[in-house]
Amino acid sequence: MLSQYLYISTAPTLSRDEVDAILATSARNNPARGITGLLLYNGRNFLQLIEGEEEELVALMLRITEDARHSGITVLDRRAIEARACPDWAMKRVLIAESIASRPEMPHPEPPEGLAPEIRKMIMNFAVLN
Ligand SMILES: Cc1cc2nc3c(=O)[nH]c(=O)nc-3n(C[C@H](O)[C@H](O)[C@H](O)COP(=O)(O)O)c2cc1C
């Protein structure tokens, strides 16, 4: 069964390199596990969408929850899906502003097609939270 999880977490002081390292690990691990998704970081919090087979997602969520680079993991949504919204993304960084000051310079984030409207809305809301 294909599933999708959406969660937020807190990581107050990660550098760009540290976020890049998380993405590099994801790009290395996720294809073999059939996991796809997207990751947003606003300088304080992550929002991540992961999709794949339920047992792979449960295993990944366990690893992610034990990861000391962030805390306060809160699952916002968890659902069965018919098809992936991010079939081509092993883990895509969706760049958003990390401060109000830098927001005017940032391109508007474009969540992929195929997300449920309420999931899309949560992603868009997160992108303008700071
Ligand atoms: C916000 C966040 C998102 C992560 N997403 C993934 C992911 O999609 N795939 C993954 O394999 N590891 C992800 N990780 C890293 C895992 O917590 C863990 O460090 C990693 O899976 C260990 O892999 P390794 O044994 O190959 O080093 C993420 C970590 C954080 C903090």
The ligand as an SDF file (V2000), in Angstrom:
LIG
                    3D

 31 33  0  0  0  0  0  0  0  0999 V2000
   14.6380   16.5970    8.5080 C   0  0  0  0  0  0  0  0  0  0  0  0
   15.3300   15.3020    8.1620 C   0  0  0  0  0  0  0  0  0  0  0  0
   14.9120   14.5720    7.0390 C   0  0  0  0  0  0  0  0  0  0  0  0
   15.5200   13.3670    6.6960 C   0  0  0  0  0  0  0  0  0  0  0  0
   15.0840   12.6740    5.5960 N   0  0  0  0  0  0  0  0  0  0  0  0
   15.6860   11.5120    5.2580 C   0  0  0  0  0  0  0  0  0  0  0  0
   15.2490   10.7780    4.1170 C   0  0  0  0  0  0  0  0  0  0  0  0
   14.3180   11.1490    3.3940 O   0  0  0  0  0  0  0  0  0  0  0  0
   15.9110    9.6300    3.8380 N   0  0  0  0  0  0  0  0  0  0  0  0
   16.9620    9.1600    4.5890 C   0  0  0  0  0  0  0  0  0  0  0  0
   17.5080    8.1070    4.2770 O   0  0  0  0  0  0  0  0  0  0  0  0
   17.3890    9.8390    5.6620 N   0  0  0  0  0  0  0  0  0  0  0  0
   16.7790   11.0030    6.0100 C   0  0  0  0  0  0  0  0  0  0  0  0
   17.2320   11.7020    7.1020 N   0  0  0  0  0  0  0  0  0  0  0  0
   18.4240   11.2010    7.8130 C   0  0  0  0  0  0  0  0  0  0  0  0
   18.0940   10.0750    8.7850 C   0  0  0  0  0  0  0  0  0  0  0  0
   17.6180   10.6390    9.9990 O   0  0  0  0  0  0  0  0  0  0  0  0
   19.3510    9.2320    9.0510 C   0  0  0  0  0  0  0  0  0  0  0  0
   20.3980   10.0700    9.4990 O   0  0  0  0  0  0  0  0  0  0  0  0
   19.8190    8.5170    7.8160 C   0  0  0  0  0  0  0  0  0  0  0  0
   18.7590    7.8390    7.1940 O   0  0  0  0  0  0  0  0  0  0  0  0
   20.9450    7.5260    8.1270 C   0  0  0  0  0  0  0  0  0  0  0  0
   21.4050    7.0230    6.9030 O   0  0  0  0  0  0  0  0  0  0  0  0
   22.8520    6.3990    6.7370 P   0  0  0  0  0  0  0  0  0  0  0  0
   22.8880    5.2210    7.6620 O   0  0  0  0  0  0  0  0  0  0  0  0
   22.9410    6.0190    5.2920 O   0  0  0  0  0  0  0  0  0  0  0  0
   23.8500    7.4940    7.1080 O   0  0  0  0  0  0  0  0  0  0  0  0
   16.6040   12.8910    7.4740 C   0  0  0  0  0  0  0  0  0  0  0  0
   17.0150   13.6250    8.5990 C   0  0  0  0  0  0  0  0  0  0  0  0
   16.4040   14.8160    8.9380 C   0  0  0  0  0  0  0  0  0  0  0  0
   16.8840   15.5840   10.1480 C   0  0  0  0  0  0  0  0  0  0  0  0
  1  2  1  0
  2  3  1  0
  2 30  2  0
  3  4  2  0
  4  5  1  0
  4 28  1  0
  5  6  2  0
  6  7  1  0
  6 13  1  0
  7  8  2  0
  7  9  1  0
  9 10  1  0
 10 11  2  0
 10 12  1  0
 12 13  2  0
 13 14  1  0
 14 15  1  0
 14 28  1  0
 15 16  1  0
 16 17  1  0
 16 18  1  0
 18 19  1  0
 18 20  1  0
 20 21  1  0
 20 22  1  0
 22 23  1  0
 23 24  1  0
 24 25  2  0
 24 26  1  0
 24 27  1  0
 28 29  2  0
 29 30  1  0
 30 31  1  0
M  END
$$$$
